[in-house]
Amino acid sequence: MLLAQALGAWRRYDRTPVAELPVTEAMPRSTAEVLILTINALGAGILLFVAGVVQKIMDDMDVLAFKRFAKSLGHAAMTNAFAVTIATLPIIAAVAYFAAYGFSQWWFTAGFVAWIIGSSITKIGNMPVYKWIADPHNTDPEELRRQRRRLGVANNWRAWITLASVILMACQFSVLDAMIVVAASAACAAPLLWLARRYIPD
């Protein structure tokens, strides 16, 4: 249903001469919402990978190896064009969206608020850790372990809150469809995780 609504909105837009479209209807609202939702979903996927995979690798490292790895990871994340675009484009797109269409779509607005909360965690939780790690004088093993735990908590919180923002935005199209997709994804993931833990050695 979600895909059908998006395609239907695009067909109606595609058949309308550009000259006849009001300024605020240059792109249908549903099309703008699908684009923002897609960008946000990509970001959530990256964050879940970092929190669920990369963080576990860092947890298994020697603390000094973790320091070197985390320093390289932080630098790469802040200089990679794709990562920076995915991290910043949602707020630019959302500002344009709300300027054009207002705040009447409550599910979508709630999703964006959740995204802002998740993004704020980076400033509050992650950035101070990366800044501390980048200092070559900070090599105390116990403090490195504490900073690693702090980074893990921040990564998990941001990943799951961003995922929640994706689900909230998807509910704008259909609450039932969004819940079905979430349930189906969990149902598909469960046996795959069981097989992986059973047949892939630690």
Secondary structure, 3 states (H helix, E strand, C coil): CHHHHHHHHHHHHHCCCHHHCCHHHCCCHHHHHHHHHHHHHHHHHHHHHHHHHHHHHHHCCCHHHHHHHHHHHHHHHHHCHHHHHHHHHHHHHHHHHHHHHCCCCHHHHHHHHHHHHHHHHHHHHHHHHHHHHHCCCCCCHHHHHHHHHHHHHHHHHHHHHHHHHHHHHHHCCCHHHHHHHHHHHHHHHHHHHHHHHHHCCC
